Amino acid sequence: MELADFKSDGCSLFVDGTFENPELWKECCIRHDIAYWRGGTEKEREKADLVFKSCIEKKTGNAELAELMYKAVRTGGEPYFPTWYRWGYGWSIGRGYRALSPAEEQMVKSKLREYERKFPDKGN
């Protein structure tokens, strides 16, 4: 299986921050996108979503906003949806929830190093 290059649009279908600070929680979204691009097991997705929720709450101090964003990713991020933001979007559709092999983990690491070289200031 081939792994696509990592891409992130920030918070996808949501804003990246407030009017005062337009990128306030964008870093949380990029880190979450890395997890979603990588994919893996259902437990890994649950963990990624909880880390995302915690990051949003730490950045904003707003538990309600964090819960709203958490529920959105839990609802819309299933690996079976044909979207650009689904769980495991770096892989072909149909992978579902599956642990990465050691070779796939190496592909992930290599692609992330490449991304970080190209975009050193993108919140990695």
LOMARVEX-130705 format. One record per atom (N, C-alpha, C): residue in one letter; x, y, z. Coordinates in steps of 0.1 Angstrom, whole numbers, plus 5000, padded with zeros to 4 digits. Layout:
<recs>
aXYZ ...
</recs>
This chain:
<recs>
m500849885000 m500050005000 m500950125000 e500450224993 e501250354992 e500650455001 l501550535007 l501150645016 l501250775009 a500250855008 a500250995002 a501051085011 d501651185005 d502351295012 d501351355022 f501851395034 f501051455044 f500551595039 k499251625041 k498651755038 k497751785049 s497651915053 s496751965063 s496152095058 d494852115060 d494152235058 d493852305071 g494552265081 g494152325095 g492952255100 c491952325104 c490752265110 c489652225101 s490052195089 s489152145078 s487852225077 l486752175083 l485452245081 l485052335093 f486152385100 f485952465112 f487052575111 v486852685118 v487852785119 v489052745127 d490152805124 d491452775131 d491652855143 g490752955146 g490953035158 g489853135159 t490053235167 t489153345170 t489353465161 f488553565161 f488753685154 f490053755159 e490253755172 e491453815178 e492753735175 n492653605174 n493753515172 n493353415162 p493453445149 p492853355139 p493453215138 e494653195144 e495253055144 e495453005158 l494553045167 l494753005181 l494852855183 w494052775177 w494152625179 w494452555166 k494952625156 k495352555144 k496452445146 e497352475155 e498352365158 e497752235163 c496652245171 c495952125176 c495452055164 c494852125154 c494252065142 c495351995133 i496452065132 i497552005124 i498051875130 r498251875143 r498751755150 r497651645149 h496351685150 h495251585148 h495251535134 d495551625124 d495551575110 d496651475108 i497851495115 i498851395113 i498451255118 a497751255129 a497151125134 a496151065124 y495351155119 y494251105110 y494951065096 w495851135091 w496551095079 w497250955081 r497850935092 r498550815096 r497550695097 g496450715104 g495550615106 g495950515116 g495350395116 g495750295126 g494450225131 t494550185144 t493450115150 t492450215156 e491250155159 e490150235165 e490650295178 k491350225186 k491850285199 k492850395196 e493650395186 e494550505182 e493750625178 r492650605171 r491750715168 r491150775180 e490650695189 e490050745201 e491050835209 k492250785210 k493350855217 k493650985210 a493750985197 a494051105189 a492951215191 d491651165192 d490551265194 d490551315208 l490951235218 l491051285231 l492151385233 v493351355227 v494451455227 v494051585220 f493351575209 f492851695202 f491951775211 k490951715218 k490051785227 k490851855238 s491851785244 s492651845254 s493451965249 c493951955238 c494752065232 c493852185230 i492652165224 i491752275222 i491352345235 e491052265245 e490752315258 e491952395265 k493152345263 k494252415269 k494552545261 k494352545248 k494552665240 k493552775243 t492252735246 t491152825247 t490652845261 g490852745269 g490152755283 g488652735282 n488252685270 n486752665268 n486452525266 a485952465277 a485552315276 a484452285267 e483452385265 e482352365256 e482852355242 l483752445238 l484252445224 l485052315222 a485852275231 a486652155230 a485752035228 e484652025236 e483651915235 e482951915221 l482552035216 l481952045203 l482851995192 m484152045192 m485051995182 m485351845183 y485451795195 y485651655198 y484451575192 k483251615195 k482051545189 k482051545174 a482451665168 a482551675154 a483451575147 v484651565153 v485651465147 v485251325150 r484651295161 r484151165164 r483051125154 t482151215151 t481051185142 t481551175127 g482351275123 g482751285109 g483951215104 g484751165114 g486051115110 g486250965108 e485050895106 e485150745104 e486050715092 p486750605092 p487550575081 p486850525068 y485550505069 y484750455058 y484150565050 f484150685054 f483650795047 f484650835036 p484150865024 p485050905013 p485451055013 t486051095024 t486351235026 t487851255027 w488351375026 w489751405027 w490151415041 y489251415051 y489651425065 y489251295073 r489051185066 r488651055073 r489951005080 w489650915089 w490750845096 w491550765086 g492850775086 g493650705076 g493650765062 y493450895061 y493350965048 y494650955040 g495750925046 g496950905038 g496950785030 w496150685033 w496050555026 w494850555017 s494750455009 s493650435000 s492350415008 i491250455003 i489950435010 i489750285011 g489150245022 g488950095024 g489850035034 r490850105039 r491850045049 r491150025062 g490250115066 g489550095078 g490450115090 y490150045101 y490950045113 y491849925113 r493149955110 r494149845110 r495449905115 a496049825124 a497349865129 a498349875117 l499349975118 l500349985108 l501449875110 s501949825099 s503049735100 s504349815102 p505449745106 p506649815108 p507149895095 a506849835084 a507249905071 a506350025069 e505050015072 e504250135071 e504650245081 e504950205093 e505450305103 e506650375098 q507550305091 q508750375085 q508350465074 m507350435066 m506850525056 m506250655062 v505550635073 v504950755080 v506150845085 k507150785091 k508250865096 k508950935085 s509150865074 s509850925063 s509051045057 k507751025055 k506951125049 k506851255059 l506751225072 l506751335081 l508051415081 r509151345080 r510451415080 r510551505067 e510051455056 e509951525044 e509051655045 y507951635051 y507051745054 y507651855062 e508351805073 e508951905082 e510051975076 r510751915067 r511851985059 r511252095050 k510152065044 k509552155034 k508852265042 f508252235053 f507352335061 f507752335075 p508952385078 p509452385092 p508652465102 d507752555097 d506952645107 d505552605107 k505152485103 k503752445102 k503152385115 g503752405126 g503252355139 g503352205141 n504452145136 n504652005138 n505151975152 
</recs>
